[in-house]
């Protein structure tokens, strides 16, 4: 293992501790407030969020919308892959910020349009991340893996811990379930977890005078979290694969 890999391994140890520890009290308090807000969110907004998430999951599983036509990258070092992902993340963050600012400035109707647009940006980023780290998303199990990465980035405590442990043991998990891996996927829980995670800040995006600022900031923040989560998930998988081969 090289110097860079050793550095990454230490970072992954710290990241694992972060994934498994309980959320700080301010986050748990915010979650309780959010749960109350969820009860009064208009049905139209709830329906938009639900349908957007359902479409995203279905498109991911079928590979009909997000699969890149470019082949997975081979022959790169882990350091080169990490650097390339960071550059791609910058591009996607700029796109997400522009989209969030534009829809946020347009009030409720355009604010509603932000949900499916942002989901598409996030999933396209994840498919590109998989390609960068050498994984072929034409493989159905790889698309299920991306949904787990997505869920890890946008979940709290119990779901986050469970999802992290699945990702950490992904090769064993995928081998155990094989072609029936889809049977283990609970998209209803996925939907509710994601909605609970984003509802509060996305509602603020629809407020007059604040929408553009909140939209740009929120989307930047979401892509930042997703990018960092994806990088660490693929780093972990890369090093685990190397360990298995040695």
CORURHU-V649314 format. One record per residue. PSI is psi in radians with two decimals (999 if undefined). OMEGA is omega in whole degrees, 0 to 359 (* if undefined). D_LAST is the distance of its C-alpha to the last C-alpha in Angstrom with 2 decimals. Layout:
<<PSI | OMEGA | D_LAST> <PSI | OMEGA | D_LAST>>
//
This chain:
<<2.25 | 182 | 10.49> <3.10 | 181 | 13.99> <-0.75 | 181 | 17.33> <-0.75 | 180 | 17.85> <-0.66 | 178 | 14.66> <-0.68 | 177 | 15.68> <-0.76 | 179 | 19.12> <-0.70 | 180 | 18.11> <-0.72 | 178 | 16.24> <-0.69 | 178 | 19.56> <-0.64 | 179 | 21.53> <-0.59 | 176 | 19.67> <-0.77 | 178 | 20.44> <-0.69 | 180 | 24.05> <-0.71 | 179 | 24.09> <-0.74 | 178 | 23.00> <-0.69 | 180 | 25.89> <-0.70 | 181 | 28.16> <-0.55 | 187 | 27.28> <-0.22 | 182 | 27.90> <2.80 | 180 | 31.02> <2.53 | 179 | 34.51> <2.57 | 177 | 36.29> <2.78 | 188 | 38.90> <-0.58 | 182 | 42.47> <-0.56 | 178 | 43.70> <-0.66 | 179 | 41.24> <-0.63 | 177 | 42.22> <-0.76 | 179 | 45.86> <-0.63 | 180 | 45.41> <-0.71 | 179 | 43.85> <-0.70 | 177 | 46.94> <-0.75 | 181 | 49.20> <-0.69 | 179 | 47.29> <-0.61 | 177 | 47.65> <-0.69 | 180 | 51.40> <-0.67 | 181 | 51.46> <-0.57 | 183 | 49.63> <-0.35 | 182 | 52.60> <0.08 | 177 | 55.04> <2.29 | 181 | 53.10> <2.56 | 182 | 55.24> <-0.61 | 182 | 54.34> <-0.72 | 179 | 54.11> <-0.76 | 178 | 51.31> <-0.74 | 181 | 49.48> <-0.69 | 179 | 49.81> <-0.79 | 180 | 48.53> <-0.84 | 182 | 45.41> <-0.85 | 181 | 44.79> <-0.64 | 179 | 45.36> <-0.77 | 180 | 43.20> <-0.73 | 179 | 40.21> <-0.79 | 180 | 40.80> <-0.74 | 181 | 40.95> <-0.77 | 180 | 37.78> <-0.80 | 181 | 35.82> <-0.72 | 179 | 37.36> <-0.63 | 178 | 36.72> <-0.80 | 182 | 33.07> <-0.61 | 180 | 32.59> <-0.38 | 182 | 34.55> <0.30 | 188 | 33.06> <-0.27 | 189 | 36.65> <-0.56 | 190 | 37.03> <-0.33 | 185 | 33.91> <2.19 | 179 | 31.47> <2.55 | 178 | 31.15> <-0.23 | 181 | 32.01> <2.58 | 183 | 29.59> <2.69 | 175 | 26.22> <2.55 | 181 | 22.93> <2.28 | 177 | 21.85> <2.79 | 174 | 18.97> <0.17 | 178 | 17.89> <2.61 | 173 | 18.51> <2.87 | 178 | 16.69> <-0.69 | 180 | 16.53> <-0.73 | 179 | 19.57> <-0.68 | 179 | 21.49> <-0.76 | 178 | 20.93> <-0.76 | 180 | 22.15> <-0.71 | 179 | 25.13> <-0.69 | 179 | 26.04> <-0.72 | 179 | 26.01> <-0.72 | 179 | 28.30> <-0.74 | 178 | 30.68> <-0.67 | 180 | 30.80> <-0.69 | 178 | 31.41> <-0.76 | 180 | 34.38> <-0.79 | 181 | 35.92> <-0.60 | 178 | 35.57> <-0.72 | 178 | 37.00> <-0.74 | 178 | 40.00> <-0.79 | 181 | 40.56> <-0.69 | 179 | 40.39> <-0.77 | 180 | 42.73> <-0.71 | 179 | 45.25> <-0.74 | 180 | 45.19> <-0.69 | 179 | 45.63> <-0.72 | 182 | 48.46> <-0.83 | 180 | 50.21> <-0.58 | 179 | 50.16> <-0.57 | 180 | 50.84> <-0.24 | 185 | 53.96> <0.09 | 178 | 55.28> <-2.79 | 189 | 55.91> <-0.77 | 184 | 55.09> <-0.84 | 177 | 55.00> <-0.52 | 176 | 52.57> <-0.67 | 176 | 50.70> <-0.63 | 180 | 50.10> <-0.36 | 182 | 48.81> <-0.56 | 184 | 46.10> <-1.00 | 180 | 44.14> <-0.60 | 180 | 43.13> <-0.77 | 180 | 42.79> <-0.69 | 177 | 40.42> <-0.73 | 180 | 38.31> <-0.74 | 179 | 38.01> <-0.77 | 181 | 36.93> <-0.79 | 183 | 34.25> <-0.64 | 176 | 32.81> <-0.65 | 177 | 32.96> <-0.78 | 181 | 31.02> <-0.70 | 178 | 28.26> <-0.66 | 177 | 28.08> <-0.67 | 178 | 27.90> <-0.75 | 178 | 25.12> <-0.74 | 179 | 23.03> <-0.74 | 181 | 23.78> <-0.65 | 182 | 22.82> <0.15 | 171 | 19.29> <0.32 | 181 | 18.94> <2.41 | 185 | 19.96> <1.94 | 183 | 22.82> <0.04 | 170 | 25.58> <-0.35 | 176 | 27.25> <2.15 | 185 | 24.85> <-0.71 | 181 | 26.86> <-0.55 | 179 | 24.07> <-0.59 | 179 | 23.25> <-0.63 | 174 | 26.91> <-0.69 | 178 | 26.84> <-0.76 | 181 | 23.90> <-0.61 | 177 | 26.16> <-0.62 | 176 | 28.94> <-0.71 | 177 | 26.84> <-0.77 | 178 | 26.06> <-0.83 | 181 | 29.80> <-0.68 | 179 | 30.76> <-0.67 | 182 | 28.58> <-0.48 | 187 | 30.35> <0.97 | 178 | 33.78> <2.97 | 182 | 33.95> <2.53 | 172 | 35.05> <-1.73 | 190 | 33.89> <-0.82 | 180 | 33.39> <-0.69 | 180 | 32.30> <-0.79 | 181 | 30.03> <-0.82 | 180 | 28.30> <-0.76 | 182 | 27.92> <-0.70 | 179 | 26.66> <-0.78 | 181 | 24.12> <-0.61 | 176 | 22.65> <-0.79 | 180 | 22.52> <-0.70 | 181 | 20.74> <-0.60 | 181 | 18.18> <0.61 | 191 | 17.38> <-0.77 | 184 | 18.15> <-0.73 | 177 | 15.75> <-0.70 | 180 | 17.03> <-0.85 | 182 | 20.49> <-0.67 | 180 | 20.67> <-0.61 | 182 | 19.51> <-0.69 | 184 | 22.05> <-0.38 | 176 | 24.92> <-2.28 | 183 | 24.20> <-0.26 | 180 | 27.42> <0.21 | 184 | 29.32> <-0.52 | 179 | 27.38> <-0.51 | 181 | 30.60> <-0.39 | 181 | 32.47> <-0.12 | 185 | 30.56> <2.12 | 181 | 31.67> <1.61 | 186 | 34.79> <-0.43 | 178 | 36.35> <-0.78 | 178 | 39.42> <-0.70 | 178 | 37.51> <-0.82 | 181 | 35.66> <-0.85 | 183 | 39.08> <-0.67 | 180 | 40.65> <-0.80 | 181 | 37.82> <-0.76 | 179 | 37.90> <-0.79 | 181 | 41.70> <-0.55 | 184 | 41.93> <-0.59 | 188 | 39.63> <-0.23 | 190 | 41.58> <-0.82 | 187 | 45.14> <-0.91 | 184 | 46.72> <-0.57 | 179 | 45.77> <-0.49 | 174 | 46.39> <-0.69 | 178 | 49.81> <-0.49 | 180 | 50.65> <-0.41 | 183 | 49.89> <-0.03 | 181 | 52.94> <2.33 | 179 | 55.36> <2.35 | 177 | 57.98> <-0.36 | 181 | 57.50> <-0.31 | 190 | 53.98> <-0.86 | 184 | 52.19> <-0.77 | 181 | 51.09> <-0.84 | 181 | 49.81> <-0.73 | 181 | 48.04> <-0.80 | 180 | 46.64> <-0.81 | 181 | 45.13> <-0.80 | 183 | 43.73> <-0.80 | 182 | 42.37> <-0.64 | 174 | 40.59> <-0.81 | 182 | 39.11> <-0.75 | 181 | 37.90> <-0.74 | 180 | 36.45> <-0.53 | 175 | 34.46> <-0.85 | 180 | 33.32> <-0.79 | 182 | 31.99> <-0.74 | 180 | 30.44> <-0.78 | 180 | 28.77> <-0.68 | 178 | 27.26> <-0.81 | 180 | 26.09> <-0.77 | 181 | 24.55> <-0.80 | 181 | 22.76> <-0.62 | 177 | 21.21> <-0.81 | 181 | 20.34> <-0.59 | 174 | 18.53> <-0.84 | 181 | 16.85> <-0.78 | 181 | 15.62> <-0.70 | 179 | 14.45> <-0.82 | 182 | 12.72> <-0.62 | 177 | 10.74> <-0.66 | 179 | 10.08> <-0.73 | 178 | 8.89> <-0.67 | 180 | 6.40> <-0.67 | 180 | 5.32> <-0.59 | 183 | 5.56> <-0.36 | 182 | 3.82> <999 | * | 0.00>>
//
